[in-house]
C-alpha cells in the first residue's frame, strides 16, 4: 500500500465522518458537531496495523441500515489501510479473552491521527458477537452511534431492556459508568470523545467476566 493511497483513504474517511455527523438529526449530536467540523489542520502518516476485528467488520455490512451504511462501507473498503488498536491487553486483566480475540478500533481523528486533534477523538469500533464490555468510566464525554448489529447497554448499574442498534445514539456524560454486551451479530459503532483526556485508559468497576 503506497503512502498516496493511504492518504487518499484517510481523506475519504474524514469526509465520510464529517458528512455523517453533519447529517445526523438528533440533538444529542449537537455538542460534538463543531469539534468534528473544526478538528484541526495537521495530518500525519499512520502505518496500517491489522487485527482480526478488521475482518469481522466486513461481515457487519449486511446488518446496517440506509442511514449508516455509507460510513460503514467507507470503513470496510479502507480497513486494510487503517491502524487497528486495542486499548486493553491480557495483562490488564480487565476484559475477557473473548473480547480481546475479536474487538478493535481504528481512530481517524484524534491525538494519534491520522488527523491530529486535541479537541476530539473519533473513529470506528468493532466488537464481535457475544462479547461483554464490562462497566467502565472515563473523563471525556462520549457518544456511540451504532452502524450495524446490536448491543445491550448498562449505565450507572442499570441494564437497558432494549438493545441499541443502527439509528440510535447513546450519550455518555463525563465519568458515567457504562458497558455493553453484544448479541449474535458483530457490533460496529461510530464513536466520538470530547471534553476530556482523549486517550485516557478507562477505570473499570468490576473485573473481566
Beta strands, then each sheet from edge to edge (+ up, - down):
strand 1: 42-43
strand 2: 84-85
strand 3: 103-110
strand 4: 115-116
strand 5: 120-127
strand 6: 132-137
strand 7: 141-148
strand 8: 150-155
strand 9: 158-159
strand 10: 164-165
strand 11: 170-172
strand 12: 178-182
strand 13: 187-194
strand 14: 203-204
sheet 1: 1+ 4- 3- 2+
sheet 2: 1+ 4- 3- 5+ 13- 7+ 11-
sheet 3: 9+ 8- 12+ 6- 14+
sheet 4: 9+ 8- 10+
end
